[in-house]
Structures are given as structure tokens and as C-alpha cells.
Amino acid sequence: MSSMSRQFPQYLLVGGFNAVFGYSTFAALTYLFSPWLREGYLLASLGAGVINITVSFLTLKTFVFRTEGNYLREWLKSFAVYGSSILIGTALLYPVVVSLTWLGVSRELSPYFAGALLLVAQVAWTYSAHRRFTFSS
């Protein structure tokens, strides 16, 4: 079995944990910021992103790509991959929230649904980018 064929199922398992952890962090921060900020979900997206980058980096390094050393270099690459994903996701978050609200989802719930929808696209992007950039030799 090739390295890639072993890595992808492991990535899905670890990525599943990271996705649940990441989404939970986003949802908790959205809940926390929403009473004070109308678009608190945008700040929540950025704040959760910073926390989740390190958790995801450590779990992927340890359980999927299993690279030795290079912590700072790989973390910075990971930050670049996730940072781009977070910036794009945050930029798309507001239009998706507005669209969901227009479609009838309540204003209070639409940020949570939008975050979940955007998560799917981010998982596909980050696997490809990590494989080719972050944890490449």
C-alpha cells in the first residue's frame, strides 16, 4: 500500500477530530461574541483559526504524516496553509450567512450552518496543501 493510500484514511480520521474540534471552537466563540457583536462569527472564525492551526498541526504531524523534527518550519508552513484557508473561509462566511438568512434560516443559526458548509471545502483544500507543501521533504 502506498504512502498516499495509507495517509488519506488516517487524514480523514485525524481530520475528523480536527474538524469537530475546530468547528466546536468556532461555535463556542460565535456564541460568546454574538451578544456583543452583530457579526461576532467573523471574529470567532479568526480566533478559532489561530487555536485550531496548532492543534491540527500537531495531530497531523504525529498521526498522519509522521515527520521527524522541523517543528518550527513545518508549523510555519501549516500556518500558511491554514491561514489561507481561514482567510478565504472568513471572507466567504458573511455572504454565505446572508444567503442562508435570505433562504429562511434564522439570523441566530445561519452562522453555524455557514461555518459547517465552508468546513467541507476547507478539508479538501488543506489535505492537498499539507501533502504537497507542509509535510513534504
N, C-alpha and C positions, 0 to 999 in steps of 0.2 A: 504494500500500500504506500503510495507516495506521500511525501510530507504534506502537500496541499490537501490530499484527500483525508488525512488524519486531522489536520488543523481545522478544517471547516466545521466538522461536528463539534470539536472542542470549543471553537469560537462561538458556535451557536449556544452551547451550554453556558460558557462563561459570559458571553454577550447577553444571554437571557438574564443572568444575575445582574449584570451591569445595567441593562435596560430597566429592570424592575427597580434597582437601587436609584438609578438616575431619574426615572420618572417619579419615584416617591419623593426624592429630594425636590424636584421641580414642583410637584403638587403641594408639598408641605410649605415651601417658600411662597408659592402663589397664595395659599390660604393665609399665611402670615402677613404678606404685603397687601393683599386686596382691600382690607378695611381702610388703609391709609392712602393707597394709590389706585387711581382708576385703572391704569394698565400695569398693575403690580406684577402681572405674569411676565412682562418683559424683563423686569429686574430679577425676578425669580429665575428666568431662563439663564441669564448671565451668571448669577450667583451659584446656581446649581451646577452650571457648567464647570466652574473653577474647582468645585469639590469633586465632581464626578470624573474629571480628567485624571486625577491622581489615583483614584480607586480603580478606574478602568485600566490605566497603565499597569499598575501593579498586578492585577489579576491576569491580564493578557500576557505580560512578561513571564509570570510564574507558571501559568497553567496551559497556555496555548503555544506561544512562540518559543518559550523556554531558552531565551538567550542568556548568556553569562555576562556579567559586568555591564559597562556602558550605561549605567543608570541615568546619569545627567543627560548625556547625548540622546538616548532613546526617549527620555521624558520630554525633552525639548521638542523632538520630532513628534511625539504623541500630542503634545500641546498644540503644535502646528496643525495636525490632522483634526483633532477635536475642536480646536479653536476655530478653524474654518467652518466646520460643521455647525458649531454653536452660533457663529455669526450669521450664517445663511439661515439656520433654523429660526433664530430670533428675528431676522428680517422678514421671514415668511409668516411668523406667528401672528402678527397683527392682522394681515389680510385674511388669513385662514379663520381667525376668531370672528372677524367682521362677517365673513361669508357664512360661517356656521350660525351666527346670530341672525343673519338675513334669512337663512333656511329654517329658522324656528327654534334653534337650540337656545336655551336661556342664556342671558348675558353672564350669569354666575358660573354656568357649567361649560360654556364654549371654550375657555382657555384650556381646560383639562382635556377635552376632546381634541382640540387642535394640537396640543402637545403630544398626545398619543399618535395622531396621524403622522405628524412630522418625524416621530421617532422611527417609524418603519423605513423611511428614506435614509435617515442618518445611519442606521445599522448597515445597510448595503454599502454606502459610501465609505464608512470607516473601516470595514473589513478589507476592502480593496486597497485603501490607502495604507493601512497598517502593514499589510502583507508586502506591498511593493516599496514602502518608504520607511516606516518607523522601525520595523524589526528586520530589515534586510541587512545583509552582510556588507 
